[in-house]
């Protein structure tokens, strides 16, 4: 019988072609995998299939159920969002709103989970406000934002399909996000759970 392998769920990207945000998220997830975690990515295409969150809905689509079930199983999460007009993208926010489905779970929302954060933007202005918005959302969902968050100016770095980037410092930042969620997850899972 194999040993338990914890799960980190990655949430992020943009609708359409593989984005800088999703590439950055993959680098962070790869770092968590190097720490012994399984990873599951819900990128732009997966989030685009999620209907607009409706709290009155009595049934959920298979894509909605798969997303919520993965977060329920996870020991840690990494969220990556582009900075759109000073905040997170609608597609990322819609996915996070769907976590209301866990409100009555024994472990609701992101309670007691380390959550790594990544913001990308074409310029520096939106990266800080996007990280701040993500931290506020994670706090509202009872998660633990990790101490380090990666703010990536896509004017200054390009990502490739092989998991590389033109700036070594950016790679180090993204790897640090993945390493922190992996290293904090065992502490979080020993914490007493209180509603």
C-alpha positions as CSV (number, residue, x, y, z in Angstrom):
1,X,0.0,0.0,0.0
2,X,1.4,3.4,-0.9
3,X,1.9,6.2,1.5
4,X,-0.5,9.2,1.6
5,X,0.5,11.9,-0.9
6,X,-1.0,15.3,-0.1
7,X,-2.6,17.5,-2.7
8,X,-2.0,21.1,-3.8
9,X,-4.7,22.5,-6.0
10,X,-3.8,25.4,-8.4
11,X,-6.5,27.8,-9.4
12,X,-5.6,30.5,-12.0
13,X,-5.1,31.6,-15.5
14,X,-7.1,33.5,-18.1
15,X,-9.7,32.5,-20.7
16,X,-8.1,31.6,-24.0
17,X,-4.6,30.7,-24.8
18,X,-2.1,29.5,-22.2
19,X,-1.4,32.7,-20.2
20,X,1.6,34.1,-18.3
21,X,-0.6,33.6,-15.2
22,X,-1.2,29.9,-15.8
23,X,2.5,29.4,-16.7
24,X,3.6,31.1,-13.5
25,X,1.1,28.9,-11.6
26,X,2.5,25.7,-13.2
27,X,6.0,26.7,-12.0
28,X,4.8,27.0,-8.4
29,X,2.9,23.7,-8.6
30,X,6.0,22.0,-9.9
31,X,7.9,23.3,-6.9
32,X,5.2,21.8,-4.6
33,X,5.5,18.5,-6.5
34,X,9.2,18.5,-5.8
35,X,8.3,18.6,-2.1
36,X,6.3,15.4,-2.5
37,X,2.8,16.8,-3.2
38,X,0.4,15.7,-5.9
39,X,-0.9,18.7,-7.9
40,X,-4.1,19.5,-9.8
41,X,-4.5,22.5,-12.0
42,X,-7.7,24.4,-12.7
43,X,-6.5,26.8,-15.3
44,X,-8.2,29.3,-17.5
45,X,-10.0,26.7,-19.7
46,X,-11.3,24.8,-16.7
47,X,-12.5,27.9,-15.0
48,X,-14.1,29.2,-18.2
49,X,-16.3,26.1,-18.1
50,X,-17.7,27.0,-14.7
51,X,-21.1,28.7,-15.0
52,X,-21.5,32.1,-13.3
53,X,-21.9,31.2,-9.6
54,X,-25.6,31.2,-8.5
55,X,-26.1,30.5,-4.8
56,X,-29.7,29.5,-5.5
57,X,-28.8,26.6,-7.8
58,X,-30.0,23.3,-6.6
59,X,-27.7,21.2,-8.8
60,X,-24.1,21.7,-9.9
61,X,-22.5,20.8,-13.2
62,X,-19.8,18.1,-13.4
63,X,-17.1,20.8,-13.8
64,X,-18.4,22.6,-10.7
65,X,-18.4,19.4,-8.7
66,X,-14.9,18.4,-9.8
67,X,-13.6,21.8,-8.8
68,X,-15.2,21.8,-5.4
69,X,-14.3,18.2,-4.7
70,X,-10.6,18.8,-5.6
71,X,-10.5,21.7,-3.1
72,X,-12.2,19.6,-0.5
73,X,-9.5,17.0,-0.9
74,X,-6.6,19.5,-0.9
75,X,-4.2,20.1,1.9
76,X,-3.0,23.4,0.2
77,X,-4.0,25.8,-2.6
78,X,-2.2,28.2,-4.9
79,X,-4.2,31.0,-6.5
80,X,-2.9,32.9,-9.4
81,X,-4.7,35.9,-11.0
82,X,-3.9,38.4,-13.6
83,X,-4.4,42.0,-12.3
84,X,-7.4,43.4,-14.2
85,X,-8.1,47.1,-13.5
86,X,-6.5,46.8,-10.1
87,X,-8.0,43.6,-8.8
88,X,-8.4,39.9,-9.6
89,X,-10.0,38.6,-12.8
90,X,-13.7,37.7,-12.9
91,X,-13.0,34.1,-13.9
92,X,-10.8,33.5,-10.8
93,X,-13.3,35.2,-8.5
94,X,-16.2,33.1,-9.9
95,X,-14.3,29.9,-9.1
96,X,-13.6,31.1,-5.6
97,X,-17.2,32.1,-5.1
98,X,-18.1,28.4,-5.9
99,X,-16.3,27.4,-2.7
100,X,-19.5,28.5,-0.9
101,X,-20.6,24.9,-1.6
102,X,-18.3,23.9,1.2
103,X,-19.9,26.2,3.8
104,X,-21.4,23.3,5.8
105,X,-18.5,21.0,5.5
106,X,-16.5,19.8,8.5
107,X,-13.7,21.9,7.0
108,X,-15.5,24.8,5.3
109,X,-14.0,27.0,2.6
110,X,-10.2,27.0,2.8
111,X,-10.1,26.7,6.6
112,X,-6.7,26.0,8.0
113,X,-5.1,25.6,4.6
114,X,-2.0,27.4,3.5
115,X,-2.7,29.4,0.3
116,X,0.0,30.6,-2.0
117,X,-0.7,33.7,-4.0
118,X,0.6,34.9,-7.4
119,X,-0.4,38.1,-9.3
120,X,0.6,38.9,-12.8
121,X,0.1,42.2,-14.6
122,X,1.4,44.1,-17.6
123,X,3.2,46.6,-15.3
124,X,3.6,46.9,-11.5
125,X,0.6,48.9,-10.6
126,X,-2.0,46.1,-10.5
127,X,0.3,43.4,-8.9
128,X,0.2,44.9,-5.4
129,X,-3.5,45.5,-5.3
130,X,-4.2,42.1,-6.8
131,X,-2.1,40.4,-4.1
132,X,-4.0,42.5,-1.5
133,X,-7.3,41.5,-2.9
134,X,-6.3,37.8,-3.0
135,X,-5.1,38.0,0.7
136,X,-8.5,39.5,1.7
137,X,-10.4,36.8,-0.1
138,X,-8.3,34.0,1.4
139,X,-8.8,35.5,4.9
140,X,-12.6,35.6,4.3
141,X,-12.4,32.0,3.3
142,X,-10.5,31.2,6.5
143,X,-7.3,30.2,4.7
144,X,-3.8,31.1,5.6
145,X,-2.0,33.2,3.0
146,X,1.6,32.2,3.0
147,X,4.1,34.9,4.0
148,X,5.5,35.2,0.5
149,X,3.4,36.1,-2.5
150,X,4.8,36.5,-6.1
151,X,4.1,39.7,-8.0
152,X,5.1,39.3,-11.6
153,X,5.4,42.2,-14.1
154,X,4.9,40.5,-17.5
155,X,6.5,43.5,-19.2
156,X,9.8,42.3,-17.8
157,X,9.6,38.5,-18.1
158,X,8.4,36.0,-20.6
159,X,7.5,32.4,-19.8
160,X,8.1,29.4,-22.1
161,X,6.2,26.1,-22.6
162,X,8.9,24.2,-20.8
163,X,8.4,25.9,-17.4
164,X,11.2,28.4,-17.8
165,X,11.3,32.2,-17.6
166,X,13.6,34.9,-18.9
167,X,14.3,36.2,-15.4
168,X,15.8,33.7,-12.9
169,X,14.6,35.8,-10.0
170,X,11.0,35.3,-11.1
171,X,11.5,31.5,-11.2
172,X,12.8,31.6,-7.7
173,X,9.8,33.6,-6.5
174,X,7.3,31.2,-8.0
175,X,9.2,28.2,-6.6
176,X,9.1,29.8,-3.2
177,X,5.3,30.1,-3.4
178,X,5.1,26.3,-4.1
179,X,7.6,25.4,-1.5
180,X,5.9,27.5,1.2
181,X,2.5,25.9,0.7
182,X,4.0,22.5,0.8
183,X,6.1,23.1,3.9
184,X,3.2,24.8,5.8
185,X,0.6,22.2,4.9
186,X,1.7,19.7,7.6
187,X,1.4,22.4,10.2
188,X,-2.0,23.4,9.0
189,X,-3.3,19.8,9.1
190,X,-2.2,19.4,12.7
191,X,-4.1,22.5,13.7
192,X,-7.4,22.0,15.6
193,X,-10.3,22.8,13.3
194,X,-12.8,25.2,14.7
195,X,-15.8,26.6,12.8
